[in-house]
């Protein structure tokens, strides 16, 4: 009886979050995604249509600035791991990042316009500088989404919920922009008009700031040293540790490839230019198809969010990611076939919501299920970064969520930025000088571009995801073992044992006391 009485409670073996914390903290991702979707889908329209910069420059700059992240990401990741203040480790970067993005958005979208068209060299220069400032702010804040969740909860049953709440939070910001953009563009003369940005940028600033406040509230109680790793005071993080992690944490490498595949598929298949060519130029009904098809995708996503959580809680996040990515791949074979058979001006082979035909029914089914499956898994690698961070703590005893998060986000950003560049080069290759909007007429080559970008590229990206996940070892059962071992080590260190001794004493699950399992 006395041994049971003195044994640590099982509840202490896991760090669980309250429901409101799980709901609110993901709004940090929603806050950054407001700017992300504006940058991904519309900054090329602004640079080309409003400032008069060359189309290839405007689209390529998205990738160039993501390369700039190759410098900022490691630096900011190390800064996060070195930082412990009375305001926590993550909250200062969340707030500072959002403030920097507010300033950069004002300068980028309004300040550059002050420069006379006679001084184009200065427009180009300021565009690059203000864009670079935005990248720094974006990296500050978005790095906290991936790294901060590691202290929010380590419960294998709660982490899958992060994917759902993260997607909902993203929809509040990103979905709002996507929903309003075509409505506002129609009123103000299209995506190439200055008036469109006069409305959208202030809206984005306000929405992102509100979401940031909610996220700060969500992580407030957990952003403390007692929730960092196994309770060992973190030594100064060296940049050489990036190389060590890349060399030895193979699970993170596989997740980076999988996350890159998911993000590339999402960024290209949902690119505004691609959708304008599909629904506007090809189907000749952008106003009647864009919003209804977006709603179709979201409606089909709802059951998949529930399914992914259930699968993740029962079999682990890897199983969920693989299962529903496979389903998306299979469904998009049908979407690909339908687009290949499309015929210009032939109603039987065109989408029509007002006059529904077999082509439309099949497209809605294949697209809806495929979109629902991959949209529900698009952000799933994000909470899986926390698993890799806990695995790193298990493997080395170090708590370095900043390094883990920024390594993942570096690849994530580089790949997602390729979306805009690929789209821009594809459009330029068929002789179009200005990015198509919803009212651009069909021209030769658009059919091929849409088939490749809307279907083939995402399908190859999903194949890469599935290949990477094949050898991923952080399954549901394995993560429960790792959490139990980390918990018993943390308990022993709190009682005076050294980190080295704790790591030698508990290495496998059979060595862990029952109270921690």
C-alpha positions as CSV (number, residue, x, y, z in Angstrom):
1,X,0.0,0.0,0.0
2,X,2.8,2.4,1.0
3,X,4.6,1.9,-2.3
4,X,1.4,2.8,-4.2
5,X,0.9,5.8,-2.0
6,X,4.3,7.2,-2.7
7,X,4.3,6.4,-6.5
8,X,3.9,9.4,-8.8
9,X,0.4,9.8,-10.1
10,X,-0.2,8.6,-13.7
11,X,-1.6,12.0,-14.6
12,X,1.8,13.6,-14.0
13,X,3.4,11.5,-16.7
14,X,1.7,13.7,-19.4
15,X,1.5,17.4,-19.9
16,X,-2.1,18.0,-21.0
17,X,-3.6,21.3,-22.2
18,X,-7.0,22.7,-21.4
19,X,-9.6,22.8,-24.1
20,X,-9.5,26.6,-24.5
21,X,-5.6,26.4,-24.9
22,X,-5.9,23.8,-27.7
23,X,-8.5,26.0,-29.4
24,X,-6.8,29.3,-29.0
25,X,-3.1,28.7,-29.6
26,X,-3.5,27.5,-33.2
27,X,-4.8,31.0,-34.0
28,X,-1.2,31.9,-34.2
29,X,-1.1,29.9,-37.5
30,X,-4.3,31.6,-38.5
31,X,-2.7,35.0,-37.9
32,X,0.3,34.2,-40.1
33,X,-1.8,32.5,-42.8
34,X,-3.7,35.7,-43.4
35,X,-0.5,37.2,-44.7
36,X,0.6,33.9,-46.2
37,X,-2.4,33.7,-48.5
38,X,-2.1,37.3,-49.5
39,X,1.5,36.8,-50.4
40,X,1.1,33.5,-52.1
41,X,-1.9,34.5,-54.2
42,X,-1.9,38.2,-54.7
43,X,1.5,39.8,-54.2
44,X,2.4,39.0,-57.8
45,X,-0.8,40.8,-58.9
46,X,0.2,43.8,-56.9
47,X,3.8,43.9,-58.1
48,X,2.9,43.4,-61.7
49,X,-0.5,45.1,-61.9
50,X,-0.2,48.0,-59.5
51,X,3.6,48.7,-59.4
52,X,4.2,47.7,-63.0
53,X,7.1,45.3,-62.2
54,X,7.9,42.6,-64.6
55,X,5.7,39.4,-64.3
56,X,8.7,37.0,-64.1
57,X,10.3,39.2,-61.4
58,X,7.1,39.4,-59.4
59,X,6.5,35.6,-59.3
60,X,10.2,34.7,-58.9
61,X,10.6,37.1,-55.9
62,X,8.3,34.8,-53.9
63,X,10.9,32.0,-54.2
64,X,13.9,34.4,-53.8
65,X,12.5,35.7,-50.5
66,X,11.9,32.1,-49.3
67,X,15.6,31.5,-49.9
68,X,16.2,34.5,-47.7
69,X,14.4,32.3,-45.0
70,X,17.4,30.0,-45.4
71,X,19.3,32.6,-43.4
72,X,16.6,33.9,-41.1
73,X,15.0,30.5,-40.1
74,X,18.1,29.0,-38.4
75,X,18.9,32.3,-36.7
76,X,15.4,32.8,-35.3
77,X,15.1,29.1,-34.3
78,X,18.3,29.4,-32.3
79,X,17.1,32.7,-30.8
80,X,13.9,31.0,-29.6
81,X,15.8,28.2,-28.0
82,X,18.1,30.6,-26.2
83,X,15.2,32.8,-25.0
84,X,13.7,32.6,-21.6
85,X,12.0,35.8,-20.3
86,X,9.4,36.6,-17.7
87,X,7.0,36.8,-20.7
88,X,8.0,33.2,-21.7
89,X,9.9,31.7,-24.6
90,X,7.3,32.0,-27.4
91,X,5.0,34.9,-26.7
92,X,7.6,37.7,-27.3
93,X,8.3,36.3,-30.8
94,X,4.6,35.9,-31.6
95,X,3.9,39.5,-30.7
96,X,7.1,41.0,-32.2
97,X,6.6,39.0,-35.4
98,X,3.0,40.3,-35.9
99,X,4.1,43.9,-35.3
100,X,6.9,43.6,-37.9
101,X,4.4,42.1,-40.4
102,X,2.0,45.0,-39.8
103,X,4.8,47.6,-40.5
104,X,6.1,45.7,-43.5
105,X,2.6,45.3,-45.0
106,X,1.9,49.0,-44.8
107,X,5.3,49.8,-46.4
108,X,5.1,47.1,-49.0
109,X,1.5,47.7,-50.2
110,X,1.3,51.4,-49.7
111,X,4.8,52.9,-49.3
112,X,6.0,51.6,-52.6
113,X,3.2,53.3,-54.5
114,X,4.4,56.7,-53.4
115,X,7.5,56.3,-55.6
116,X,7.0,57.8,-59.0
117,X,6.7,55.5,-62.0
118,X,9.7,57.4,-63.5
119,X,11.9,55.9,-60.7
120,X,11.2,52.2,-61.3
121,X,14.6,51.2,-60.0
122,X,13.5,52.6,-56.6
123,X,10.2,50.7,-56.7
124,X,12.1,47.5,-57.4
125,X,14.5,48.2,-54.5
126,X,11.9,49.1,-52.0
127,X,9.7,46.1,-53.0
128,X,12.6,43.8,-52.2
129,X,13.5,45.5,-48.9
130,X,10.0,45.7,-47.5
131,X,9.3,42.1,-48.7
132,X,12.5,41.0,-46.8
133,X,11.2,42.8,-43.6
134,X,7.9,40.9,-44.0
135,X,9.8,37.6,-44.2
136,X,11.6,38.3,-40.9
137,X,8.3,39.1,-39.1
138,X,6.6,36.1,-40.7
139,X,9.4,33.7,-39.6
140,X,9.3,35.2,-36.0
141,X,5.7,34.3,-35.6
142,X,5.2,31.2,-37.7
143,X,8.2,29.5,-36.0
144,X,6.3,29.6,-32.7
145,X,3.4,27.6,-34.2
146,X,5.6,24.6,-34.7
147,X,7.8,25.0,-31.7
148,X,5.3,26.3,-29.1
149,X,3.0,23.2,-29.4
150,X,5.8,21.1,-27.8
151,X,5.1,22.8,-24.4
152,X,1.3,23.0,-24.9
153,X,0.7,19.3,-24.7
154,X,2.5,16.0,-25.2
155,X,-0.6,13.8,-24.8
156,X,-0.9,11.6,-27.9
157,X,-4.7,11.9,-27.7
158,X,-4.6,15.7,-27.7
159,X,-2.0,16.4,-30.4
160,X,-4.3,15.2,-33.2
161,X,-6.8,17.7,-32.1
162,X,-4.3,20.4,-32.8
163,X,-4.6,19.6,-36.5
164,X,-8.4,20.2,-36.4
165,X,-8.2,23.4,-34.4
166,X,-5.2,24.6,-36.4
167,X,-7.2,24.1,-39.6
168,X,-10.2,25.9,-38.2
169,X,-8.0,28.8,-37.1
170,X,-6.4,28.9,-40.5
171,X,-9.8,29.1,-42.1
172,X,-10.8,32.0,-40.0
173,X,-7.9,34.0,-41.5
174,X,-7.0,32.4,-44.7
175,X,-10.6,31.4,-45.6
176,X,-11.8,34.9,-44.9
177,X,-9.3,36.3,-47.4
178,X,-10.2,33.6,-50.0
179,X,-13.9,34.1,-49.6
180,X,-13.8,37.9,-49.8
181,X,-11.1,38.3,-52.4
182,X,-13.3,37.5,-55.5
183,X,-16.1,39.6,-54.2
184,X,-13.9,42.6,-53.5
185,X,-12.0,42.2,-56.7
186,X,-15.3,42.3,-58.7
187,X,-16.3,45.5,-57.0
188,X,-12.9,47.2,-57.4
189,X,-11.7,46.2,-60.9
190,X,-9.9,42.9,-60.3
191,X,-6.9,41.6,-58.5
192,X,-4.6,43.9,-60.5
193,X,-6.3,47.1,-59.1
194,X,-4.9,49.3,-56.3
195,X,-8.4,49.6,-54.8
196,X,-8.5,45.8,-54.2
197,X,-5.3,46.1,-52.0
198,X,-6.6,49.3,-50.3
199,X,-9.4,47.1,-48.8
200,X,-7.7,43.8,-48.3
201,X,-4.5,44.9,-46.5
202,X,-6.1,46.9,-43.6
203,X,-8.5,43.9,-43.2
204,X,-5.6,41.5,-43.1
205,X,-3.8,43.6,-40.5
206,X,-6.8,43.8,-38.2
207,X,-7.8,40.1,-38.5
208,X,-4.2,38.9,-38.0
209,X,-3.7,41.1,-34.9
210,X,-6.9,39.8,-33.3
211,X,-5.9,36.2,-33.9
212,X,-2.4,36.8,-32.5
213,X,-4.0,38.1,-29.2
214,X,-6.1,35.0,-29.0
215,X,-3.0,32.8,-29.6
216,X,-1.1,34.5,-26.9
217,X,-3.9,33.9,-24.4
218,X,-3.9,30.2,-25.5
219,X,-0.2,29.6,-24.7
220,X,0.1,32.0,-21.7
221,X,-0.1,29.4,-18.9
222,X,2.1,26.9,-20.7
223,X,4.9,29.2,-21.8
224,X,6.9,28.5,-18.7
225,X,10.2,26.6,-18.0
226,X,8.4,23.8,-16.1
227,X,6.9,22.7,-19.4
228,X,10.1,22.8,-21.4
229,X,11.7,19.3,-22.1
230,X,12.8,17.2,-19.1
231,X,13.4,20.1,-16.8
232,X,17.1,20.6,-17.5
233,X,18.3,24.2,-17.8
234,X,19.0,24.8,-21.5
235,X,22.5,25.6,-22.4
236,X,23.3,28.0,-25.2
237,X,22.2,26.6,-28.5
238,X,25.0,26.4,-31.1
239,X,24.3,26.6,-34.8
240,X,26.3,23.4,-35.2
241,X,23.4,21.6,-33.6
242,X,21.4,22.1,-36.8
243,X,23.8,19.8,-38.6
244,X,23.7,17.3,-35.8
245,X,19.9,17.1,-35.9
246,X,19.9,16.8,-39.7
247,X,22.4,14.0,-39.5
248,X,20.9,11.9,-36.7
249,X,17.1,12.8,-36.4
250,X,16.0,10.8,-39.5
251,X,12.4,11.1,-38.4
252,X,12.5,14.8,-38.8
253,X,14.0,14.5,-42.2
254,X,11.2,12.2,-43.4
255,X,8.6,14.5,-41.9
256,X,10.2,17.5,-43.7
257,X,9.9,15.7,-47.0
258,X,6.3,14.7,-46.2
259,X,5.4,18.2,-45.1
260,X,7.0,19.6,-48.2
261,X,4.9,17.3,-50.4
262,X,1.7,18.3,-48.6
263,X,2.4,22.0,-48.8
264,X,3.5,22.0,-52.5
265,X,0.3,20.1,-53.4
266,X,-1.8,22.6,-51.5
267,X,0.0,25.8,-52.7
268,X,-0.2,24.9,-56.4
269,X,-3.7,23.3,-56.5
270,X,-5.2,26.3,-54.6
271,X,-3.2,29.0,-56.4
272,X,-5.5,31.8,-57.4
273,X,-4.1,32.1,-60.9
274,X,-4.6,28.3,-61.5
275,X,-8.2,28.6,-60.3
276,X,-8.8,31.7,-62.4
277,X,-7.7,29.8,-65.5
278,X,-9.8,26.7,-64.6
279,X,-13.1,28.3,-63.5
280,X,-12.8,31.5,-65.6
281,X,-10.9,30.9,-68.8
282,X,-11.7,27.2,-69.3
283,X,-15.2,26.9,-67.8
284,X,-16.1,30.5,-68.6
285,X,-17.9,31.1,-65.3
286,X,-15.5,32.2,-62.6
287,X,-18.2,34.1,-60.6
288,X,-20.5,31.1,-60.6
289,X,-17.9,28.4,-59.9
290,X,-15.1,29.7,-57.6
291,X,-17.0,30.2,-54.4
292,X,-19.4,27.2,-54.8
293,X,-16.4,24.9,-55.5
294,X,-14.5,26.3,-52.5
295,X,-17.6,25.6,-50.4
296,X,-17.8,22.1,-51.8
297,X,-14.2,21.5,-50.7
298,X,-14.8,22.8,-47.2
299,X,-18.0,20.8,-46.8
300,X,-16.2,17.6,-47.9
301,X,-13.4,18.4,-45.5
302,X,-15.6,18.3,-42.4
303,X,-16.0,14.5,-42.1
304,X,-12.3,14.0,-42.9
305,X,-11.3,16.2,-40.0
306,X,-13.3,13.9,-37.7
307,X,-11.9,10.8,-39.4
308,X,-8.3,12.0,-39.2
309,X,-8.6,12.7,-35.5
310,X,-10.1,9.3,-34.8
311,X,-7.5,7.6,-36.9
312,X,-4.6,9.6,-35.3
313,X,-5.8,8.8,-31.7
314,X,-6.3,5.2,-32.5
315,X,-3.3,4.4,-34.7
316,X,-1.1,7.5,-34.6
317,X,-0.7,10.6,-36.8
318,X,1.5,8.7,-39.4
319,X,-1.3,6.2,-40.1
320,X,-3.8,9.1,-40.6
321,X,-1.5,11.1,-42.9
322,X,-0.7,8.0,-45.1
323,X,-4.3,6.8,-45.3
324,X,-5.9,10.1,-46.3
325,X,-3.1,11.2,-48.6
326,X,-3.5,7.9,-50.4
327,X,-7.2,8.6,-50.8
328,X,-6.6,12.1,-52.2
329,X,-4.2,10.6,-54.7
330,X,-6.7,8.1,-55.9
331,X,-9.5,10.6,-56.2
332,X,-7.4,13.0,-58.2
333,X,-6.9,10.4,-60.8
334,X,-10.6,10.9,-61.5
335,X,-10.1,14.7,-61.5
336,X,-7.2,14.4,-63.9
337,X,-9.2,12.2,-66.3
338,X,-12.1,14.7,-66.3
339,X,-9.8,17.7,-67.1
340,X,-8.1,15.8,-69.9
341,X,-11.5,15.1,-71.5
342,X,-12.6,18.8,-71.2
343,X,-13.7,20.3,-74.4
344,X,-13.9,24.1,-74.9
345,X,-17.5,25.2,-75.6
346,X,-19.0,21.7,-75.3
347,X,-21.5,21.9,-72.4
348,X,-21.4,18.1,-71.7
349,X,-17.6,18.4,-70.9
350,X,-17.8,21.6,-68.8
351,X,-18.6,22.4,-65.2
352,X,-22.0,24.0,-64.6
353,X,-23.7,24.6,-61.2
354,X,-26.8,26.2,-62.8
355,X,-27.3,23.4,-65.3
356,X,-25.8,20.3,-63.6
357,X,-24.6,17.5,-65.9
358,X,-22.8,14.2,-65.4
359,X,-19.4,15.9,-65.9
360,X,-20.2,18.3,-63.0
361,X,-21.4,15.5,-60.7
362,X,-18.3,13.4,-61.3
363,X,-16.1,16.4,-60.8
364,X,-17.7,17.4,-57.6
365,X,-17.4,13.8,-56.2
366,X,-13.8,13.3,-57.2
367,X,-12.7,16.8,-56.4
368,X,-14.7,17.0,-53.1
369,X,-13.4,13.7,-51.7
370,X,-9.9,14.4,-52.9
371,X,-9.8,18.0,-51.6
372,X,-11.4,17.0,-48.3
373,X,-8.9,14.2,-47.7
374,X,-5.8,16.3,-48.5
375,X,-7.0,19.5,-46.9
376,X,-7.6,17.6,-43.7
377,X,-4.1,16.3,-43.8
378,X,-2.4,19.5,-45.2
379,X,-1.4,20.8,-41.8
380,X,-1.0,17.4,-40.1
381,X,2.8,17.5,-40.3
382,X,2.8,20.6,-38.0
383,X,1.8,18.7,-34.8
384,X,4.0,15.9,-35.9
385,X,7.0,18.3,-35.5
386,X,6.2,18.3,-31.8
387,X,6.6,14.5,-31.9
388,X,10.0,14.9,-33.5
389,X,10.9,17.5,-30.9
390,X,10.0,15.1,-28.1
391,X,11.9,12.4,-29.9
392,X,15.0,14.7,-29.9
393,X,14.5,15.2,-26.2
394,X,14.3,11.4,-25.8
395,X,17.4,10.9,-28.0
396,X,19.7,13.6,-26.6
397,X,18.0,15.2,-23.6
398,X,17.9,18.5,-25.3
399,X,14.8,20.7,-25.6
400,X,15.3,22.6,-28.9
401,X,11.8,23.2,-30.3
402,X,13.0,26.3,-32.1
403,X,15.6,24.4,-34.1
404,X,13.2,21.6,-34.8
405,X,10.4,24.0,-35.9
406,X,12.5,26.2,-38.1
407,X,14.2,23.3,-39.8
408,X,10.8,22.0,-40.8
409,X,9.4,25.4,-41.7
410,X,12.5,26.2,-43.8
411,X,11.7,23.4,-46.2
412,X,8.0,24.0,-45.9
413,X,8.4,27.6,-47.0
414,X,10.9,26.9,-49.8
415,X,8.6,24.3,-51.3
416,X,5.4,26.3,-50.9
417,X,7.1,29.3,-52.5
418,X,7.9,27.2,-55.5
419,X,4.2,27.2,-56.2
420,X,4.1,30.9,-57.2
421,X,7.2,30.6,-59.3
422,X,6.1,27.4,-61.1
423,X,2.7,29.1,-61.8
424,X,4.4,32.3,-63.0
425,X,6.8,30.4,-65.3
426,X,4.0,28.2,-66.7
427,X,1.9,31.3,-67.5
428,X,4.8,33.1,-69.1
429,X,5.7,29.9,-71.1
430,X,2.3,30.1,-73.0
431,X,2.9,33.8,-73.8
432,X,0.7,35.6,-71.2
433,X,2.3,38.8,-70.0
434,X,-0.1,39.5,-67.1
435,X,-1.3,37.0,-64.5
436,X,-4.8,35.8,-65.5
437,X,-7.7,36.8,-63.3
438,X,-11.3,35.4,-63.3
439,X,-12.2,37.3,-66.5
440,X,-9.2,36.6,-68.7
441,X,-10.3,34.9,-71.9
442,X,-9.1,31.4,-72.8
443,X,-5.9,31.2,-74.8
444,X,-3.9,28.3,-76.3
445,X,-1.9,26.4,-73.7
446,X,-4.1,27.1,-70.7
447,X,-5.6,23.6,-70.8
448,X,-2.2,21.9,-70.5
449,X,-1.1,24.3,-67.7
450,X,-4.2,23.7,-65.6
451,X,-4.0,19.9,-66.1
452,X,-0.3,19.9,-65.0
453,X,-0.6,22.4,-62.1
454,X,-4.1,21.5,-60.7
455,X,-3.6,17.7,-60.9
456,X,-0.2,16.2,-61.9
457,X,2.1,18.3,-59.7
458,X,0.0,17.7,-56.5
459,X,-0.2,14.0,-57.3
460,X,3.6,13.7,-57.6
461,X,3.9,15.7,-54.3
462,X,1.6,13.2,-52.6
463,X,3.6,10.3,-53.9
464,X,6.7,11.9,-52.3
465,X,4.8,12.2,-49.0
466,X,3.9,8.5,-49.0
467,X,7.4,7.4,-49.8
468,X,8.8,9.6,-47.0
469,X,6.3,8.2,-44.5
470,X,7.0,4.6,-45.3
471,X,10.1,4.5,-43.0
472,X,8.8,7.0,-40.4
473,X,9.0,5.3,-37.0
474,X,7.2,7.7,-34.7
475,X,3.9,5.7,-34.7
476,X,1.2,6.1,-32.1
477,X,2.5,3.3,-29.9
478,X,6.1,4.5,-30.2
479,X,5.2,8.0,-29.2
480,X,3.5,6.7,-26.0
481,X,6.7,4.9,-25.1
482,X,8.8,8.0,-25.7
483,X,6.5,10.2,-23.6
484,X,6.6,7.7,-20.7
485,X,10.4,7.5,-20.8
486,X,10.7,11.3,-21.0
487,X,8.3,11.7,-18.1
488,X,10.2,9.3,-15.8
489,X,13.5,11.0,-16.6
490,X,12.0,14.4,-15.9
491,X,10.7,13.1,-12.5
492,X,14.1,11.7,-11.6
493,X,15.9,14.9,-12.6
494,X,13.5,17.0,-10.5
495,X,14.5,14.8,-7.5
496,X,18.2,15.5,-8.0
497,X,19.4,12.9,-10.6
498,X,21.7,14.2,-13.4
499,X,20.5,14.2,-17.0
500,X,23.2,11.7,-18.0
501,X,22.3,9.2,-15.3
502,X,18.6,9.5,-16.0
503,X,19.2,8.8,-19.7
504,X,21.3,5.8,-18.9
505,X,18.8,4.4,-16.4
506,X,15.7,4.6,-18.6
507,X,16.1,3.8,-22.3
508,X,13.3,1.4,-23.0
509,X,9.7,1.1,-22.0
510,X,10.1,-2.0,-20.0
511,X,12.4,-0.1,-17.6
512,X,9.7,2.5,-16.9
513,X,7.6,2.2,-13.7
514,X,3.9,1.4,-14.3
515,X,2.8,4.8,-12.9
516,X,4.3,6.6,-15.9
517,X,2.9,4.3,-18.6
